[in-house]
């Protein structure tokens, strides 16, 4: 089944409470991130390791629907500008895949260094950057070091000790929301899409 917003057009009222809960979870993610980043003294101010240049895949229907909701808040001209960038990015990603060479491509939502749908950005866009840990179902813990900008600001020369940022409870709550959204909509297909690929499914307002 090809993913597109029209599949869920008649289910918006039933999906609304779940999207409201997602927004509250996103707010908690933002607050948790800001708290830990503040303890480190880390500021995300733009860098060569810009996360908007990284190809992140997103796997949840609920984040897809939330992003589509955000696009509907934009005027037709803004939607058209994003669509133009989406087409270019998708073509560049396809060419890179065919050549087998890695390519860092700017997210089509990035305009002048800022996200056009910042309030609607997916989970990984909110949590990328600072060191974190995840607990597997078996109990083992994986620790990730953070981005290059974090290392330059906070870790080079042994500036800062590790501060625990356990993403596990946030991920578990996201998984539960996703399960409920799947049950509510009846959509069962797996999802593995970049932001650009999500945006490519959007039906724009006519100019």
C-alpha positions, 0 to 999 in steps of 0.5 A, a space after each residue: 500500500 502506497 503511503 499518502 495522506 488521502 488514506 486517512 482523510 476520513 479518520 482525522 477525528 479519531 486520530 486527533 487525540 493521538 496526535 495531541 498526545 504526540 505533541 505533548 511527548 514532543 514537548 517533553 522530548 524538547 524539555 529533556 534535551 534542553 535540560 541535558 544540553 544546558 548542563 553540558 553548556 552545548 548550543 546547536 548553532 550550525 556546523 559542518 556536521 549539520 543534522 539536516 544534511 544527514 539521511 535519517 529514516 523515519 518509521 512511524 505513521 504517527 510522525 508522518 501524519 503529524 508532518 502532513 498536518 504541519 504542511 497543511 498549515 502553510 500557504 500554497 506558495 510556501 508549499 510549492 517552494 518546499 515541493 520544488 526542493 523535495 523533487 531536487 532532493 529525491 533526485 539527488 538521493 536516487 542518483 547517489 544510491 545508483 552511484 553507490 557514493 555517499 552524499 550529504 543532502 540538505 533536508 528540503 524543509 531547511 530554508 536559510 538555515 531554519 526548519 520550515 516546520 520546526 514545531 512538526 519535526 520528527 523525533 530524531 530531529 529533536 534528540 540528535 546531537 548530545 550523548 545518550 543511551 538506550 536500553 534494549 529489551 534484554 537489559 543491555 545499554 548502548 551509549 552513543 557519543 553525540 555529534 561532532 559539534 558536541 565533541 568540539 564544544 564539550 568533550 575536546 580536551 576532556 571538558 565534560 563528563 558524561 551526563 546520563 540522557 536515557 532515551 528509552 522511556 521516550 522511545 517506549 512511549 512513542 512505540 505505544 502511540 504508534 501501536 495505537 495509531 496503527 490500530 486506529 487507522 488499520 494501516 499495517 505496512 512498514 515505513 522507512 522514509 526520509 523527510 523528503 520521501 514523506 513530503 513527496 506524498 503530500 497533496 499541495 494547495 493549488 496556487 
